[in-house]
């Protein structure tokens, strides 16, 4: 292979130098090779979201947390409650298994049972219809429950929009 390349180069160079083509040779046209400039983009990485790392199956800060709640009145004194929960769900160990709506005095007005972990859906929102809230109640508390430790997080307070 090198011998052939060398011969082709010799033929090309020989024809360039004398202006004449050697007898028995083949004319070869050589086009200049052009390359497009290589551009490099800066390496970009998308932000990484990490979940808390626990050293035991259930860490100290792993209580489910209600991060949002909304009340929509469907009839006088009756509401649909939409609740968004963030939790560290560990399948087979611990997960947010319910949330409740209650008065400031502790009376439970409604409970939404969650039947499975939501490890791949964080935070997640679930609703509960038909929650009756007495006319005199201006605020309710919503709290999520852990399947192992029960109610261990902070209550979320939301105003009741009575019309």
Residue pairs with C-beta under 8 A, 6 or more apart in sequence:
8 28
11 22
11 25
11 26
11 28
12 28
12 30
14 22
14 25
15 21
15 22
15 25
15 27
21 27
51 88
51 122
52 59
52 61
52 62
52 88
54 62
54 88
54 90
57 90
57 93
57 94
58 90
58 93
58 94
58 146
58 148
58 149
59 88
62 87
62 88
62 94
62 146
63 87
63 144
63 146
63 149
63 152
63 153
63 154
64 85
64 86
64 87
64 96
64 99
64 144
64 145
64 146
64 153
65 85
65 86
65 87
65 144
65 153
65 154
66 83
66 84
66 85
66 99
66 142
66 143
66 144
66 153
66 154
66 155
66 156
67 84
67 85
67 86
67 123
67 156
68 82
68 83
68 84
68 125
68 156
69 81
69 82
69 83
69 84
69 142
69 156
69 158
70 81
70 82
70 158
71 79
71 80
71 81
71 82
71 131
71 133
71 140
71 158
71 159
71 160
71 161
72 79
72 80
72 81
72 82
73 79
73 161
73 162
73 163
74 80
74 129
74 130
76 163
77 132
77 133
77 134
77 135
77 162
78 130
78 131
78 132
78 133
79 131
79 132
79 133
79 160
80 127
80 128
80 129
80 130
80 131
81 101
81 110
81 112
81 127
81 128
81 131
81 142
82 125
82 126
82 127
83 99
83 112
83 125
83 126
83 127
83 128
83 142
83 144
84 123
84 124
84 125
85 96
85 99
85 118
85 123
85 124
85 125
85 126
85 144
86 122
86 123
87 95
87 96
87 118
87 122
87 123
87 144
87 146
88 94
89 95
89 96
89 117
89 118
89 119
89 122
90 117
90 119
91 117
91 119
93 148
94 146
94 147
94 148
94 149
95 114
95 116
95 117
95 118
95 119
95 146
95 147
96 114
96 117
96 118
96 144
96 145
96 146
96 147
97 113
97 114
97 115
97 145
97 146
97 147
98 111
98 112
98 113
98 114
98 144
98 145
99 111
99 112
99 114
99 126
99 142
99 143
99 144
99 145
100 108
100 110
100 111
100 112
100 142
100 143
100 145
100 151
101 108
101 109
101 110
101 111
101 128
101 131
101 133
101 140
101 141
101 142
102 108
102 109
102 140
102 141
102 143
103 109
103 134
103 137
103 140
103 141
104 139
104 140
104 141
109 131
109 132
109 133
109 140
110 128
110 130
110 131
111 128
112 126
112 127
112 128
114 126
118 124
133 140
133 160
133 162
135 162
137 160
138 159
138 160
138 162
139 157
139 158
139 159
139 160
140 157
140 158
140 160
141 155
141 156
141 157
141 158
142 155
142 156
142 157
142 158
143 151
143 153
143 154
143 155
143 156
144 151
144 153
145 151
146 152
146 153
